[in-house]
Amino acid sequence: MRWAMDIVGPMTPFGKKHHQYLLVVTDYFMKWVEAKAYPKIEAVDVTDFIWTEILCRHGIPHEIVTDNGPQFTSRSFKRFYKKYKIKLTHSTPRYPQGNGQAEATKPS
C-alpha cells in the first residue's frame, strides 16, 4: 500500500470550530480518499489521523508520500513512521507535481 498525503488550506473558515485546513490522504492504487478538517493542523494531528484512519482501518502502508510541510518533517512524525516501519518519502520542494497523487486529489 502506498498513500499520498497533503494539507489543503488555509481556506475560508467554516463550521462552528472554524476549520481552515483539510488533511487529505489518497491511496495510490485504489484512489480511495480519507480526509478530515481542522481549525489548525500540527504533527500530532497528522499522526493521530494516520493511526485512526489509515493504520487501524486499512493496515500499515509500505510508503507514504508527503511534501516538506513542517507537520511532515517534525521529529515526532518521523518517530511515528520509524515505529511502524513505514517508508516516508518527501516530494521535491517547490515542485507540487512530485506528489502528483495528492495534488490531483486536492480541490482547486
C-alpha positions as CSV (number, residue, x, y, z in Angstrom):
1,M,0.0,0.0,0.0
2,R,1.2,3.5,-0.9
3,W,-0.6,6.6,0.2
4,A,-0.1,10.3,-0.8
5,M,-0.8,12.9,1.9
6,D,-1.2,16.7,1.7
7,I,-2.8,19.6,3.6
8,V,-5.2,21.9,1.8
9,G,-5.5,25.4,3.2
10,P,-5.8,27.9,4.7
11,M,-9.4,28.2,3.4
12,T,-12.2,30.4,4.4
13,P,-13.1,29.2,7.9
14,F,-16.2,27.1,8.1
15,G,-18.3,25.4,10.8
16,K,-18.6,26.1,14.5
17,K,-14.9,25.2,15.0
18,H,-13.7,27.5,12.2
19,H,-12.0,24.7,10.2
20,Q,-9.4,26.2,7.8
21,Y,-7.4,23.1,6.8
22,L,-8.1,19.8,5.3
23,L,-5.8,16.8,5.7
24,V,-6.2,14.6,2.6
25,V,-4.7,11.1,2.2
26,T,-5.1,9.1,-1.0
27,D,-4.4,5.5,-1.8
28,Y,-2.2,5.4,-5.0
29,F,-3.7,2.2,-6.3
30,M,-7.4,2.3,-5.3
31,K,-7.7,6.2,-5.4
32,W,-9.5,5.9,-2.0
33,V,-9.5,9.2,-0.2
34,E,-9.6,9.8,3.6
35,A,-9.9,13.4,4.7
36,K,-10.5,15.5,7.8
37,A,-11.0,19.2,8.5
38,Y,-9.0,21.0,11.2
39,P,-9.0,24.6,12.6
40,K,-5.2,24.4,12.7
41,I,-3.0,21.4,11.9
42,E,0.1,20.1,13.7
43,A,2.2,17.0,13.5
44,V,0.3,15.3,16.4
45,D,-3.0,15.8,14.4
46,V,-1.4,14.1,11.4
47,T,-0.1,11.2,13.3
48,D,-3.4,10.7,15.1
49,F,-5.2,10.8,11.8
50,I,-2.8,8.3,10.2
51,W,-3.3,6.0,13.2
52,T,-7.1,6.1,13.3
53,E,-8.0,6.5,9.6
54,I,-5.2,4.6,7.9
55,L,-3.4,2.1,10.1
56,C,-6.5,0.9,12.1
57,R,-8.8,0.8,9.1
58,H,-6.5,-0.2,6.1
59,G,-3.4,-1.7,7.7
60,I,0.2,-0.4,7.8
61,P,1.2,1.1,4.4
62,H,4.6,0.4,2.9
63,E,5.1,4.1,2.0
64,I,3.5,7.5,2.5
65,V,4.5,10.4,0.1
66,T,4.2,13.9,1.5
67,D,5.5,17.4,0.7
68,N,8.0,19.1,3.0
69,G,5.5,20.9,5.3
70,P,6.5,21.2,9.0
71,Q,3.8,18.7,10.0
72,F,5.6,16.1,7.9
73,T,9.2,16.8,8.8
74,S,8.9,17.0,12.6
75,R,10.8,14.6,14.9
76,S,7.6,13.2,16.4
77,F,6.3,12.5,12.9
78,K,9.5,10.7,11.9
79,R,9.5,8.6,15.1
80,F,5.9,7.5,14.3
81,Y,6.9,6.3,10.9
82,K,10.0,4.6,12.2
83,K,8.0,2.8,14.8
84,Y,5.7,1.2,12.2
85,K,8.4,0.8,9.6
86,I,6.6,3.0,7.1
87,K,8.8,4.4,4.3
88,L,8.4,8.2,4.3
89,T,9.1,9.9,1.0
90,H,9.2,13.7,0.6
91,S,8.5,15.3,-2.7
92,T,10.8,17.9,-4.2
93,P,10.4,21.3,-2.6
94,R,8.5,23.9,-4.6
95,Y,7.5,21.2,-7.2
96,P,4.0,20.0,-6.3
97,Q,4.0,17.5,-9.2
98,G,6.4,15.4,-7.2
99,N,3.4,14.4,-5.1
100,G,1.1,14.1,-8.0
101,Q,-1.5,11.8,-6.5
102,A,-2.1,14.2,-3.5
103,E,-2.1,17.2,-5.8
104,A,-4.6,15.5,-8.1
105,T,-7.0,14.8,-5.2
106,K,-6.9,18.4,-3.8
107,P,-9.9,20.6,-4.6
108,S,-9.0,23.6,-6.8
